[in-house]
Amino acid sequence: MSDTPRVDSLIWDRQKYEGPLESYSEFARQLERELNAAQKRMNQLEEFVRSCADNFDCDHDSHKWNTKCRACDAQRLIDSKEDKP
C-alpha cells in the first residue's frame, strides 16, 4: 500500500500535467510526504497546547501585573483554531 494515496489517485490524470509522468509522480509523492509530516507536527503542537490549557493553573499574578499567563494563552490558541472553518 502506498503512503501517498491521494496523489496515487491523481497520477494518471495526464490532462493536468504534460511532462514526464515519472518526474511528476515522484514530485507529487514527495510533496504529500512533506504535507503529511507537517500535519503530524501540527497535531503534536496542538496536543501540547491543549495539555498546557488543561494542566496549567491560571496565573493570577500574571493578570495582576499584565504579564503572560500560559494557561490563558494556550486557551486563546485553542479557541482561535476552533473559530476557523
N, C-alpha and C positions, 0 to 999 in steps of 0.2 A: 504494500500500500504506500502511496506517495505521501510525502509530508507537505505537499502543495496542492491539495485537491481543487481549490478554486481556480488556480492557474491551469491545472491539467484540463479542466473543462473548457477553457478558452483557447488552448494552444492551437487547435486545428481551425480556428476561425481566421482564415487567410485574408478575409476582406479587410481586416483592420491592420494587417501587417504585411508589408510587401517584401521584406528582407528574408534572409535565410532563416528557416524555421528553427534550426538548432540554436542559433545565437539568440533568437527571441525567447525561446522556451527556457534556456538557461538563465537569461537575464530576468525573466518573469519569476522563475523559481527562486532565484537569489533575493529578489525584491520581496517576495512573500515571506521568505525565511526571516528577513530583516524586520518586516512588519510584525510577524509572529513574536519575535524576540522583544520588540518594543512593547507589544501588548502584554507580554508576560512581565516585563519590568514595571509597566504602569500598574498592573494588578498587584504586584508586590508592594509598590509605593502606596497604593490605595489601602491595602491591608495594614500597613504601618500607620498611616494617618488615622484609620478607624481605631486602631489599638491605642493611639495617643488620646483620641477623643474619649474612648471608653475607660481608659485606665489611669489617666492623669486627673488629679483633682484640680478644680478651678483655683487659680492662684489669686486670692482676693487682694493681696498686696500689689500685685501687678496692675490690677484695675485701679487701686487707690493711687498709685504713682504713675499711672498711664504708661506702663511698660507691657511687654509681650506676655500673654498667658497661653501656654502651649495647648491646653485643653480647648480653649475657645478658638484659637487659630485653626486647630485641626477640625473642629466642628464647622467653622466657616468654609473650609475647603470641601468638606463632605456636602454641605448644603449647596454650595455653588455648583458642584457636579450634578447634583440631583435636580437642579433647576433647568439644566440644559437638556435638549431632546436626545 
